[in-house]
């Protein structure tokens, strides 16, 4: 029963991950969603079924990295640990305090807070979508404006005037870049753990990584506070009755 439930939850998490990344994408980071609904599956599963939940988060994210995100197997192997850890942390907290998973609503009036949580989450979601759409339109408008002015990536401006740096400065910059590329493997042995492992498109500036991080974190917080809370309250008694609740790490 544990294996079947794990496989079923992994499949659902993958499907929800694909849908979330396509409908609520974070601009400049394929596979990252501003509302990653899949987290509402494997995080509660980690509390209910131990390491099975963390493994479901890892495997679903791994396949999400391959398709539709388009990452290599190595990149998917690295970034999938984020979902594994996301499900592992609540599990470790419950184990550390030897807490029993019990989400029974003893005060029915408190359940009314779910309406407030869902409302706040929906408003934050709408704000996030509007900001992303507007930011995308602004970037496209600026891009079209620069193209209309004749500004090209090679540094040539309107009227054929070159915007490139002087020859000596350009050679110095090229030499510095070559030296940096030569030393990079030795300097960054843990570079795969950096956000560069996602190979963000060249159009996304370096400072765009902050927007990706914020979108990732805020989206997951909305999902966990709203959807996971509802699942904990509704399905914990089901896991108890059916014997699916794991007392140890795997069984």
C-alpha positions as CSV (number, residue, x, y, z in Angstrom):
1,X,0.0,0.0,0.0
2,X,2.9,2.4,0.7
3,X,4.5,1.7,-2.6
4,X,1.2,2.1,-4.6
5,X,0.3,5.3,-2.7
6,X,3.9,6.7,-3.3
7,X,3.7,6.0,-7.0
8,X,0.2,7.5,-7.3
9,X,1.3,10.6,-5.4
10,X,4.4,11.0,-7.5
11,X,2.4,10.8,-10.7
12,X,-0.1,13.4,-9.4
13,X,2.7,15.7,-8.3
14,X,4.4,15.5,-11.7
15,X,1.2,16.4,-13.5
16,X,0.5,19.3,-11.2
17,X,4.1,20.4,-11.6
18,X,3.8,20.5,-15.3
19,X,0.5,22.3,-15.3
20,X,1.7,24.8,-12.7
21,X,4.9,25.6,-14.6
22,X,2.9,26.2,-17.8
23,X,0.1,28.2,-16.4
24,X,1.9,30.1,-13.7
25,X,5.5,30.4,-14.9
26,X,8.2,32.5,-13.4
27,X,9.7,34.5,-16.3
28,X,13.2,33.5,-17.2
29,X,13.3,30.1,-15.3
30,X,11.7,27.1,-17.1
31,X,10.1,24.8,-14.7
32,X,9.8,27.3,-11.8
33,X,6.2,28.2,-11.0
34,X,4.7,31.1,-9.1
35,X,2.1,28.7,-7.8
36,X,3.7,25.2,-7.6
37,X,0.6,23.2,-6.6
38,X,2.6,20.0,-6.7
39,X,4.1,21.0,-3.3
40,X,0.7,20.5,-1.8
41,X,1.1,16.8,-2.5
42,X,4.6,15.7,-1.5
43,X,5.0,17.9,1.5
44,X,1.9,16.5,3.4
45,X,2.9,13.1,2.1
46,X,6.3,13.5,3.9
47,X,4.5,14.1,7.2
48,X,2.1,11.2,6.6
49,X,4.5,8.6,5.0
50,X,8.0,9.7,6.0
51,X,10.7,9.4,3.3
52,X,8.2,8.2,0.7
53,X,6.9,11.8,0.5
54,X,10.4,13.3,0.1
55,X,11.2,10.7,-2.6
56,X,7.9,11.6,-4.4
57,X,9.0,15.3,-4.4
58,X,12.4,14.4,-5.8
59,X,11.2,12.1,-8.6
60,X,8.4,14.3,-9.7
61,X,10.7,17.3,-9.9
62,X,13.3,15.3,-11.7
63,X,11.0,14.4,-14.5
64,X,9.6,18.0,-14.5
65,X,13.2,19.1,-15.2
66,X,13.5,16.8,-18.2
67,X,10.0,17.7,-19.6
68,X,8.8,20.3,-20.2
69,X,11.6,22.4,-18.7
70,X,14.2,20.9,-21.0
71,X,17.1,20.5,-18.6
72,X,19.7,17.8,-18.9
73,X,19.6,14.8,-16.6
74,X,22.5,16.2,-14.6
75,X,20.7,19.5,-14.1
76,X,17.5,17.8,-13.1
77,X,19.4,15.6,-10.7
78,X,20.8,18.7,-9.0
79,X,17.7,21.0,-8.8
80,X,15.3,18.2,-7.7
81,X,17.0,18.1,-4.3
82,X,15.1,21.4,-3.5
83,X,11.8,19.5,-3.5
84,X,13.3,16.6,-1.6
85,X,14.5,19.0,1.1
86,X,11.2,20.8,1.1
87,X,9.3,17.6,2.0
88,X,12.1,16.4,4.4
89,X,12.2,19.5,6.7
90,X,8.6,19.1,8.0
91,X,9.3,15.4,8.5
92,X,12.4,16.1,10.5
93,X,10.6,18.6,12.7
94,X,7.8,16.1,13.5
95,X,10.4,13.4,14.3
96,X,12.5,15.8,16.4
97,X,9.6,16.7,18.6
98,X,8.1,13.3,18.4
99,X,4.8,14.9,17.4
100,X,1.8,12.9,16.3
101,X,0.3,14.1,13.1
102,X,-3.1,15.3,14.3
103,X,-4.8,18.2,12.5
104,X,-8.3,17.8,13.9
105,X,-10.1,21.1,14.1
106,X,-11.2,21.3,17.7
107,X,-12.7,24.7,17.3
108,X,-14.9,24.8,14.3
109,X,-14.8,28.6,14.3
110,X,-11.1,28.4,13.6
111,X,-11.9,26.7,10.3
112,X,-13.3,29.9,9.1
113,X,-9.8,31.2,8.8
114,X,-9.5,29.0,5.8
115,X,-11.6,31.5,3.9
116,X,-9.2,34.3,4.9
117,X,-6.2,32.2,3.9
118,X,-7.6,31.3,0.5
119,X,-8.6,34.9,-0.1
120,X,-5.2,36.3,0.8
121,X,-3.5,33.6,-1.3
122,X,-5.7,34.3,-4.3
123,X,-5.0,38.0,-4.1
124,X,-1.2,37.4,-3.9
125,X,-1.5,35.1,-6.8
126,X,-3.3,37.7,-8.9
127,X,-0.8,40.3,-8.0
128,X,2.0,38.1,-9.0
129,X,0.5,37.3,-12.4
130,X,-0.2,40.9,-13.1
131,X,3.3,41.9,-12.2
132,X,4.8,39.2,-14.4
133,X,2.6,40.0,-17.3
134,X,3.3,43.8,-17.1
135,X,7.0,43.2,-16.6
136,X,7.1,41.0,-19.7
137,X,5.2,43.6,-21.7
138,X,7.6,46.4,-20.6
139,X,10.6,44.3,-21.5
140,X,9.2,43.5,-25.0
141,X,8.3,47.2,-25.5
142,X,11.9,48.3,-24.6
143,X,13.3,45.6,-26.8
144,X,11.2,46.7,-29.8
145,X,12.1,50.4,-29.1
146,X,15.8,49.6,-29.1
147,X,15.4,47.6,-32.3
148,X,13.5,50.5,-33.8
149,X,16.4,52.9,-32.9
150,X,18.8,50.5,-34.6
151,X,20.6,49.4,-31.4
152,X,22.0,45.9,-31.9
153,X,23.6,43.5,-29.5
154,X,27.0,43.8,-31.3
155,X,27.2,47.4,-30.1
156,X,26.3,49.2,-33.4
157,X,23.9,52.1,-32.9
158,X,21.6,54.1,-35.1
159,X,23.2,55.6,-38.2
160,X,25.8,52.8,-38.2
161,X,27.7,54.3,-35.3
162,X,29.6,51.7,-33.3
163,X,28.9,51.5,-29.6
164,X,31.8,49.1,-28.9
165,X,34.5,49.8,-26.5
166,X,38.0,50.8,-27.7
167,X,40.0,48.0,-29.2
168,X,42.5,47.8,-26.3
169,X,39.7,47.7,-23.7
170,X,37.8,45.1,-25.6
171,X,41.0,42.9,-25.8
172,X,41.5,43.3,-22.0
173,X,37.9,42.3,-21.3
174,X,38.2,39.3,-23.6
175,X,41.4,38.2,-21.9
176,X,39.8,38.5,-18.5
177,X,36.8,36.4,-19.5
178,X,39.1,33.7,-21.0
179,X,41.2,33.6,-17.8
180,X,38.0,33.4,-15.7
181,X,36.6,30.5,-17.9
182,X,39.9,28.7,-17.5
183,X,39.9,29.0,-13.7
184,X,36.2,28.4,-13.2
185,X,36.2,24.6,-12.8
186,X,38.7,24.9,-9.9
187,X,37.1,27.9,-8.3
188,X,33.6,26.7,-8.3
189,X,33.5,22.9,-7.6
190,X,30.0,23.4,-6.2
191,X,28.8,25.5,-9.1
192,X,26.1,23.0,-10.0
193,X,24.3,24.0,-6.8
194,X,24.2,27.6,-8.0
195,X,21.3,29.0,-9.9
196,X,23.5,28.9,-13.0
197,X,22.8,25.2,-13.1
198,X,19.3,26.1,-14.4
199,X,21.0,27.8,-17.4
200,X,18.7,30.8,-17.4
201,X,18.2,32.4,-20.8
202,X,20.8,35.0,-21.8
203,X,18.0,37.5,-22.0
204,X,17.5,37.2,-18.2
205,X,20.0,39.5,-16.4
206,X,21.9,38.3,-13.5
207,X,19.8,40.4,-11.1
208,X,16.8,38.4,-12.4
209,X,17.8,35.5,-10.2
210,X,16.4,37.3,-7.2
211,X,13.0,37.6,-8.9
212,X,13.2,33.8,-9.7
213,X,14.0,33.0,-6.1
214,X,11.3,35.2,-4.7
215,X,8.7,33.8,-7.1
216,X,9.7,30.3,-6.2
217,X,9.5,30.9,-2.4
218,X,6.4,33.0,-2.4
219,X,4.6,30.6,-4.7
220,X,5.4,27.6,-2.5
221,X,4.4,29.4,0.7
222,X,1.0,30.2,-0.8
223,X,0.4,26.6,-1.8
224,X,1.6,25.2,1.6
225,X,-0.4,27.6,3.7
226,X,-3.6,27.2,1.8
227,X,-3.8,23.9,0.0
228,X,-1.6,21.8,2.2
229,X,-3.4,23.0,5.3
230,X,-6.7,21.9,3.8
231,X,-5.3,18.5,2.9
232,X,-3.9,18.0,6.4
233,X,-7.2,18.6,8.0
234,X,-9.2,16.5,5.5
235,X,-7.0,13.5,4.7
236,X,-5.0,12.8,8.0
237,X,-8.0,10.8,9.4
238,X,-8.1,8.8,6.1
239,X,-4.4,7.9,6.4
240,X,-5.0,6.8,10.0
241,X,-7.9,4.6,9.2
242,X,-6.3,2.9,6.2
243,X,-3.0,2.2,7.9
244,X,-1.0,4.3,5.4
245,X,0.4,6.5,8.2
246,X,4.1,5.7,8.6
247,X,5.4,5.6,12.1
248,X,9.0,5.3,11.2
249,X,11.0,6.6,8.2
250,X,9.7,4.0,5.6
251,X,7.2,1.8,7.4
